Amino acid sequence: MRSPAGFSVKKAEYEAMEEAILLYLRRVKKPVSFGELFQGVARLVPPDLFPDENKARWYAKVVQRDLELTGRVERLPEPPVRLLVRV
């Protein structure tokens, strides 16, 4: 499948990461850095879909950018980069 930003991704991995990112951001209820986001979602995604950290990190970044593009996640305008879920 193609992500909203045009990346070629596997549907199962994309959907699992999307669900994990939105769940994590809703749980923390505050802006987080990408590093914090990744640490949080790494515990939520199925290990059989993401057997290594590099694959999980790549999907997390792609999905995070797509969620920003589609307006479901907001990036705060001032540095450092912080993300939060839109209600």
C-alpha positions, 0 to 999 in steps of 0.5 A: 500500500502507499502511505498518504505521504507516498511511501510504499509500506506493508499494510499490517505494519502500518496499521499496527504502528498507527494504532500504537502511536495514537494510543500512546499519544492519547495515554500521555496527554502531553506533547512528546519528542519523537524519541519519547514517542518511539520508546512508548510505541516500541512496547505497544507494537507486535514484536513479530511485525517489528523484529528489529529496532530499525524497522520499527523506528522507520515505520514510526517515523513514516506513520508519524509524518502521515498522521501529521499530514492528515491532521490527526497528530500535531507538531508544535511550531516551536523547537524542539519538535514535540508531537501531540494527538489532535482531539 
